[in-house]
Amino acid sequence: MSRSVLIVEDEQVLRESMASLLEDEGYESIQAPNGRVAHDLLLEREVDVVLSDVRMPEMDGMDLLAHLKQLAPQTPVIMMTGYGTVENAVDAIRTGAWDYLLKPVQFDDLLHKIKRAIEFREISRDRETMADQLAEQCTFHHLVSESPNMRTLFEQVRKLSTVKSNVLIVGASGTGKELFARAIHFNGITRNKPFVPVNCGAIPEALLESELFGHKKGAFTGAIADRVGFFETANGGTVFLDEISSLPKSAQSALLRVLEERIVIPVGDTRARPIDVRVIAASNRDLDHMVEAGEFREDLLYRLNVVKLQLPTLASRKGDIPLLVHHFIDKYSKQMNKHVTGITNGAIRALLTHHWRGNIRELENVIERAIIFAEGREISLADMPFTTDFDDHDAGEDLRESIQQFERQHIIYCLRRHQYDKAETAQQLGIGISSLYRKCEELEIPKNLEEIDRQRAGES
């Protein structure tokens, strides 16, 4: 099937010349004399590339570009501008144009950029397809993993989402505690009810009870009106109490009363108000040790800890790094409208061998930062904010196993992306096809997509 190019140009001779050239090269050309006509055409059909002049009557190229970012955000737009208005091209790129051409247009340059734009569109489509497949197979409500311990946690979340029992989520900073809380809330019976996140460590102690339970007008200096607290706001749904370990003893006592009696009494009020709220608390500190040290109420811990979820660090699930990397590349490429084509093997090794003190949050920040600088190419080692002195010969057995897991998942990802075309996959990986066959055998990679799906279904 021939690829389609919409040519938007008010100079008829130039427009028809470009259309004739593109048709000679096997493209389907569609012509529009201005942005208004082009906009109407795009409401009726999809095209592979838009080639647009900047200055035109009725609707100019910049206005058309702005409409296209809403109407067809995945369609690459190449802008044409004169030498004297190069600043227009710069503005267009900032607005979201894929590339630009200077007039008078050099036809070789035109054909080259259209070819690259179509290749980019195909990569974008593959990436979207892969992202959808990964989402179906490896994600659970924005949680991404293939590791057995995380799969067990996902199953616990499924069960917890059907009840309103209190939950305690513990884990190091950056392991995704709020994501798990949201998964519990939005995956089950409370999905249509309020979810109210509260950072207990960010509220001054003097205001904690007022923020949590509300207050009456005149209850204290500055209370100029009645205020509904977080618990009443979340009635019927979930309050997520992050950094629960930072609650002072006075607030712990008040919270215990709320959990035991299922009522709140606003500061300055005497009337109890019944509530129906599930509490999900999170902590990166060991609350049992805090109880032993007299810093946390034991009876409150019992009330919160009906079910406990212990989240693993990224270091203990390094096999998930490839999935997370591709997930974040897809996420931030779309958010920032950046054209990132993948990630190099060197960058992958750096990510795999890095010591992730900040866990998944740190990994996400690293990928977001890399995408900012990797416009139009793969993320490379130079885009990493750290260096690695990893040596294969010094790797311990655990690290060797992690590397093998990573290689296996990364090769499977690339095979899927290229519909199991091993020649194209080997080219992307930068290895010979014989090396790819050897790797597939060493890593016990199934021979086709159906076999992989059956294997994953058995594991889950």
Secondary structure by P-SEA (a helix, b strand, c coil): cbbbbbbbcccaaaaaaaaaaaaaabbbbbbbccaaaaaaaaacccccbbbbbcccccccaaaaaaaaaaacccbbbbbbbccccaaaaaaaaaacccccccccccaaaaaaaaaaaaaaaaaaaaaaaaaaaaaacccccccccccaaaaaaaaaaaaaaacccbbbbbbcccccaaaaaaaaaaacccccbbbbbbccccccccccccccccccccccccccbbbbccccccccbbbbbcccccccaaaaaaaaaaaaccccccccccbbbbbbbbbbbbbcccaaaaaaaccccaaaaaaaacbbbbbbcccccccaaaaaaaaaaaaaaaaaccccccccaaaaaaaaaccccccaaaaaaaaaaaaaacccccccccccccccccccccccaaaaaaaaaaaaaaaaaaaaaaccaaaaaaaaacccaaaaaaaaaaacccccaaaaaaaaaaac
